[in-house]
Amino acid sequence: MNIIRQFLKLESAGGILLLITVITALLVSNTSLSIVYKNFFTTPFLIRFGAVSIEKDFLFWINQGLMTLFFLLIGLELKREFVEGELSDVKKIILPLGAALGGMIIPAMLYCFVNWHSPASLKGWPVPVATDIAFALGALSCFGKRVPYTLKLFLLMLAIFDDVGGIIIIAFFPGSGIHTSIAGVLLALIVPLPLAKKLETVLHPWVALLIVPLFAFANSGISFAGMSANVLLSVTTLGIIAGLFLGKQVGIMSFVWLMIKCNIAKLPTKTDWRAFYGVSILCGIGFTMSLFLGTLIFGGNADELAQVRLGVLMGSFLSVTMGMLVLRTVLKKS
């Protein structure tokens, strides 16, 4: 239990740092420093192993190199939780598993509905299925001890199942061999459990406080100069916004309501439907995994990638704003 509490604290701190990083990237991208920002991440960087050499820009090494450690950490967390943690108890995982399924299926369907007549952007359906655990827990931590621990734990397990869904999507989507993210997860699964625990302890601060913020800084910089209404009103942007902000909360609430009605699961203890609804809105903060999936899917199309970034930012912004307003009202009365 102490491990989980430490995990929650570190992810909350990482979420606050992530917010600062995103704001900084947006400010830099819309000032005279934008040229420096762009040139830095497009600068070639050579790595040589004996006779083998790879020369790619910094953005590539961040997205494809450092993010492997992010997925390695996810794999280590999954292994620990399934072997001896909260996910080893079937009764405890039914509610977050069902909520995660609803929070992935409905956003994907909503995105497809918006993009149905646009085959080129239809392939972006995985983008709004993810929940950013650091951002969501960071927002939740603003309410301190007013948030029941059981509700934080529910959010943690839901986000873990979301990550599993994202990893499965990555595994089957490109069809171009083993992606570096999958390599990170597979490596975690073959590491012995005692070593996995030590590696997770060492790796977690680096991922939460450096790698993920660096990824966010590199991928969230959007210049609004000369941005037309076509970008904001594109089906890709609108589909992501609808999926994250509306699809997440509708999917989670409807699936959970159905499970409780059928006596399959119960709400977390010391919480009620109002607080639960606030957390379900926060799950619409897709960010890290959403941007990663968007980069993987539309990486070769600058216009689509810009729409993905804008959609993720706006959908996440609406989710965190509305979620915190609901929780502020509900938890104040509790």
C-alpha positions as CSV (number, residue, x, y, z in Angstrom):
1,M,0.0,0.0,0.0
2,N,2.9,2.3,0.7
3,I,4.2,1.7,-2.8
4,I,0.9,2.8,-4.2
5,R,0.8,6.0,-2.1
6,Q,4.3,6.9,-3.2
7,F,3.3,6.2,-6.8
8,L,0.3,8.5,-6.4
9,K,2.4,11.3,-4.9
10,L,5.0,11.1,-7.6
11,E,2.5,11.0,-10.4
12,S,0.7,14.0,-8.9
13,A,3.9,16.0,-8.8
14,G,4.7,14.9,-12.4
15,G,1.2,16.1,-13.5
16,I,1.8,19.6,-12.1
17,L,5.2,19.7,-13.7
18,L,3.6,18.5,-17.0
19,L,1.1,21.4,-16.9
20,I,4.0,23.9,-16.4
21,T,5.8,22.2,-19.3
22,V,2.8,22.4,-21.7
23,I,2.2,26.1,-20.9
24,T,5.9,26.9,-21.4
25,A,5.9,25.0,-24.8
26,L,2.8,27.0,-26.0
27,L,4.4,30.3,-24.9
28,V,7.7,29.6,-26.6
29,S,5.9,28.5,-29.8
30,N,4.1,31.7,-30.0
31,T,7.0,34.1,-29.4
32,S,10.2,35.0,-31.2
33,L,11.7,31.9,-29.6
34,S,9.6,29.7,-31.8
35,I,12.4,29.4,-34.4
36,V,14.9,28.3,-31.7
37,Y,12.3,25.8,-30.4
38,K,11.7,24.3,-33.9
39,N,15.4,24.2,-34.9
40,F,16.4,22.5,-31.6
41,F,14.1,19.5,-32.0
42,T,14.9,19.1,-35.7
43,T,18.7,19.2,-35.1
44,P,20.3,15.9,-36.3
45,F,22.0,13.8,-33.5
46,L,24.3,10.9,-34.3
47,I,24.5,7.7,-32.2
48,R,27.2,5.2,-33.1
49,F,27.6,1.6,-31.9
50,G,30.8,0.3,-33.5
51,A,30.2,0.0,-37.2
52,V,26.5,0.9,-36.8
53,S,25.4,4.5,-36.7
54,I,22.0,6.1,-36.6
55,E,21.5,9.8,-37.3
56,K,18.0,11.2,-36.4
57,D,16.7,14.5,-35.0
58,F,16.2,15.2,-31.3
59,L,12.4,14.8,-31.7
60,F,12.9,11.2,-33.0
61,W,15.2,10.3,-30.1
62,I,12.7,11.6,-27.6
63,N,9.6,10.0,-29.1
64,Q,11.2,6.7,-30.2
65,G,14.1,6.4,-27.8
66,L,13.4,8.0,-24.3
67,M,9.7,7.0,-24.5
68,T,10.8,3.4,-24.6
69,L,11.7,3.9,-20.9
70,F,8.1,5.3,-20.3
71,F,6.7,2.0,-21.7
72,L,9.2,0.0,-19.8
73,L,8.0,1.6,-16.6
74,I,4.4,0.9,-17.5
75,G,5.3,-2.8,-18.1
76,L,7.1,-2.9,-14.7
77,E,4.1,-1.4,-12.9
78,L,1.7,-3.8,-14.6
79,K,3.8,-6.8,-13.7
80,R,4.0,-5.8,-10.0
81,E,0.3,-4.9,-9.8
82,F,-0.9,-8.1,-11.5
83,V,1.4,-10.4,-9.5
84,E,1.0,-9.0,-6.0
85,G,-0.8,-5.6,-6.2
86,E,-4.3,-4.3,-6.5
87,L,-4.8,-5.9,-9.9
88,S,-4.2,-9.4,-8.5
89,D,-7.7,-9.2,-6.8
90,V,-10.4,-9.9,-9.4
91,K,-13.1,-8.2,-7.3
92,K,-11.1,-5.0,-7.2
93,I,-10.4,-4.8,-10.9
94,I,-14.0,-5.4,-12.2
95,L,-15.1,-1.7,-11.8
96,P,-12.0,0.0,-13.2
97,L,-11.8,-2.5,-16.0
98,G,-15.4,-1.9,-17.1
99,A,-14.9,1.8,-16.7
100,A,-11.8,1.7,-18.9
101,L,-13.6,-0.3,-21.6
102,G,-16.4,2.2,-21.7
103,G,-13.8,5.0,-21.7
104,M,-12.1,3.6,-24.7
105,I,-15.0,2.2,-26.8
106,I,-17.3,5.3,-26.7
107,P,-14.6,7.9,-27.5
108,A,-13.5,5.8,-30.4
109,M,-17.0,5.4,-31.7
110,L,-17.7,9.2,-31.3
111,Y,-14.5,10.0,-33.2
112,C,-15.5,7.6,-36.0
113,F,-18.9,9.1,-36.2
114,V,-17.4,12.6,-36.6
115,N,-14.9,11.4,-39.2
116,W,-17.0,8.9,-41.0
117,H,-16.9,10.7,-44.3
118,S,-13.1,11.4,-44.1
119,P,-11.2,8.1,-44.7
120,A,-7.8,9.8,-44.3
121,S,-8.5,11.0,-40.8
122,L,-10.6,8.0,-39.7
123,K,-7.5,6.0,-38.8
124,G,-7.0,8.4,-35.9
125,W,-9.7,6.7,-33.8
126,P,-7.2,5.5,-31.2
127,V,-6.1,9.1,-30.2
128,P,-9.0,9.9,-27.8
129,V,-9.1,6.5,-26.0
130,A,-6.3,7.3,-23.5
131,T,-6.2,8.8,-20.1
132,D,-3.1,10.7,-18.9
133,I,-2.6,9.4,-15.3
134,A,-0.1,12.1,-14.3
135,F,-2.2,15.0,-15.5
136,A,-5.4,13.5,-14.0
137,L,-3.8,12.7,-10.6
138,G,-2.2,16.1,-10.6
139,A,-5.6,17.8,-11.0
140,L,-7.1,15.5,-8.3
141,S,-4.2,16.3,-5.9
142,C,-5.3,19.9,-5.9
143,F,-8.2,18.9,-3.6
144,G,-5.9,17.2,-1.0
145,K,-7.4,15.0,1.6
146,R,-10.9,15.9,0.5
147,V,-10.6,13.2,-2.2
148,P,-11.2,9.7,-0.9
149,Y,-8.2,7.4,-1.3
150,T,-10.4,4.8,-2.9
151,L,-11.3,7.2,-5.6
152,K,-7.6,7.9,-6.4
153,L,-7.0,4.2,-6.5
154,F,-9.9,3.7,-8.9
155,L,-8.4,6.4,-11.2
156,L,-5.0,4.8,-11.0
157,M,-6.3,1.4,-12.0
158,L,-8.5,2.8,-14.8
159,A,-5.5,4.6,-16.2
160,I,-3.4,1.4,-16.1
161,F,-6.1,-0.5,-18.0
162,D,-6.2,2.5,-20.5
163,D,-2.4,2.1,-20.9
164,V,-2.9,-1.6,-21.6
165,G,-5.4,-0.7,-24.3
166,G,-3.0,1.8,-25.8
167,I,-0.2,-0.8,-25.9
168,I,-2.5,-3.3,-27.6
169,I,-3.5,-0.7,-30.2
170,I,0.2,0.1,-30.8
171,A,1.0,-3.6,-31.2
172,F,-1.6,-4.2,-33.9
173,F,-2.0,-0.8,-35.6
174,P,1.2,-0.2,-37.7
175,G,1.8,-3.8,-38.7
176,S,5.5,-2.9,-39.2
177,G,7.3,-5.1,-36.7
178,I,7.9,-4.5,-33.0
179,H,7.6,-0.8,-32.1
180,T,10.0,0.5,-29.5
181,S,7.1,1.0,-27.0
182,I,6.2,-2.7,-27.3
183,A,9.9,-3.6,-26.9
184,G,9.9,-1.7,-23.6
185,V,6.8,-3.6,-22.3
186,L,8.2,-6.9,-23.4
187,L,11.5,-6.2,-21.7
188,A,9.6,-5.5,-18.4
189,L,7.8,-8.8,-18.6
190,I,10.9,-10.9,-18.7
191,V,12.7,-9.0,-15.9
192,P,12.5,-11.1,-12.6
193,L,10.1,-9.6,-10.1
194,P,12.7,-8.5,-7.3
195,L,14.8,-6.8,-10.0
196,A,11.6,-5.3,-11.6
197,K,10.7,-3.6,-8.3
198,K,14.1,-2.1,-7.9
199,L,14.2,-1.0,-11.5
200,E,10.7,0.6,-11.1
201,T,11.8,2.5,-8.0
202,V,14.9,3.9,-9.8
203,L,13.1,4.6,-13.1
204,H,9.9,6.2,-11.9
205,P,11.2,9.6,-10.9
206,W,13.2,9.9,-14.1
207,V,10.1,9.1,-16.2
208,A,7.6,11.2,-14.3
209,L,9.8,14.2,-13.7
210,L,12.0,14.3,-16.8
211,I,11.1,12.0,-19.7
212,V,7.3,12.6,-19.9
213,P,7.7,16.5,-19.4
214,L,10.4,16.5,-22.1
215,F,8.1,14.6,-24.4
216,A,5.3,17.0,-23.7
217,F,7.5,20.0,-24.3
218,A,8.7,18.6,-27.6
219,N,5.2,17.7,-28.9
220,S,2.8,20.2,-27.5
221,G,4.3,23.4,-29.0
222,I,1.6,24.7,-31.3
223,S,1.9,28.1,-33.1
224,F,-1.4,29.9,-33.4
225,A,0.0,32.5,-35.7
226,G,-1.8,32.3,-39.0
227,M,-3.9,29.3,-37.8
228,S,-7.1,29.2,-39.8
229,A,-10.6,28.1,-38.7
230,N,-10.1,25.1,-40.9
231,V,-7.7,23.6,-38.4
232,L,-10.0,24.2,-35.5
233,L,-13.1,23.0,-37.3
234,S,-11.4,20.0,-39.0
235,V,-13.0,16.6,-38.4
236,T,-9.8,15.3,-36.8
237,T,-9.7,18.1,-34.3
238,L,-13.4,18.0,-33.5
239,G,-13.4,14.2,-33.3
240,I,-10.6,14.2,-30.7
241,I,-12.3,16.9,-28.7
242,A,-15.6,15.1,-28.7
243,G,-14.0,11.8,-27.9
244,L,-11.9,13.1,-24.9
245,F,-14.4,15.5,-23.4
246,L,-17.7,13.9,-24.1
247,G,-16.9,10.3,-25.0
248,K,-14.8,9.6,-21.9
249,Q,-17.3,10.7,-19.4
250,V,-20.3,9.2,-21.2
251,G,-18.5,5.9,-21.7
252,I,-17.2,5.6,-18.1
253,M,-20.5,6.7,-16.5
254,S,-22.7,4.5,-18.6
255,F,-20.6,1.3,-18.3
256,V,-20.2,1.8,-14.5
257,W,-24.0,2.5,-14.1
258,L,-24.8,-0.6,-16.1
259,M,-22.4,-2.7,-14.0
260,I,-23.8,-1.5,-10.7
261,K,-27.4,-2.0,-11.9
262,C,-26.5,-5.6,-12.8
263,N,-24.9,-6.0,-9.3
264,I,-21.5,-6.8,-11.0
265,A,-19.7,-4.0,-9.1
266,K,-20.1,-1.3,-6.5
267,L,-18.9,2.3,-6.3
268,P,-15.7,2.9,-4.4
269,T,-16.2,3.3,-0.7
270,K,-16.5,6.8,0.8
271,T,-17.6,8.3,-2.5
272,D,-20.8,9.1,-4.3
273,W,-22.0,9.5,-7.9
274,R,-21.2,13.2,-8.0
275,A,-17.6,12.8,-7.1
276,F,-17.4,9.8,-9.3
277,Y,-18.7,11.9,-12.2
278,G,-16.1,14.6,-11.6
279,V,-13.3,12.0,-11.8
280,S,-14.9,10.5,-15.0
281,I,-14.6,14.0,-16.6
282,L,-10.9,14.2,-15.6
283,C,-10.3,10.9,-17.4
284,G,-10.8,13.0,-20.6
285,I,-7.3,14.3,-20.1
286,G,-5.6,12.2,-22.8
287,F,-2.4,14.0,-23.3
288,T,0.8,11.9,-23.2
289,M,-0.6,8.6,-24.6
290,S,-2.9,10.5,-27.0
291,L,-0.1,12.6,-28.4
292,F,2.1,9.5,-28.7
293,L,-0.6,7.6,-30.6
294,G,-1.3,10.7,-32.8
295,T,2.4,11.0,-33.6
296,L,2.6,7.3,-34.4
297,I,-0.5,7.4,-36.7
298,F,0.0,10.8,-38.4
299,G,3.7,11.4,-38.0
300,G,4.3,11.9,-41.7
301,N,1.4,14.4,-42.2
302,A,2.2,17.8,-40.7
303,D,-1.3,19.1,-41.1
304,E,-3.0,16.2,-39.5
305,L,-0.4,16.2,-36.7
306,A,-1.2,19.8,-36.0
307,Q,-4.9,19.0,-35.8
308,V,-4.2,16.1,-33.5
309,R,-2.1,18.3,-31.1
310,L,-4.8,21.0,-31.1
311,G,-7.6,18.5,-30.5
312,V,-5.7,16.8,-27.6
313,L,-4.9,20.1,-26.0
314,M,-8.4,21.4,-26.3
315,G,-10.1,18.2,-25.3
316,S,-7.8,17.8,-22.3
317,F,-8.3,21.5,-21.3
318,L,-12.0,21.2,-21.4
319,S,-11.9,18.0,-19.3
320,V,-9.6,19.3,-16.6
321,T,-11.5,22.6,-16.3
322,M,-15.0,21.0,-16.2
323,G,-13.8,18.1,-14.0
324,M,-12.2,20.4,-11.4
325,L,-15.3,22.7,-11.4
326,V,-17.5,19.7,-10.6
327,L,-15.2,18.3,-8.0
328,R,-14.8,21.7,-6.4
329,T,-18.5,22.0,-5.9
330,V,-19.0,18.4,-4.8
331,L,-16.1,18.0,-2.5
332,K,-16.8,21.4,-0.8
333,K,-20.2,20.1,0.2
334,S,-18.9,16.7,1.4
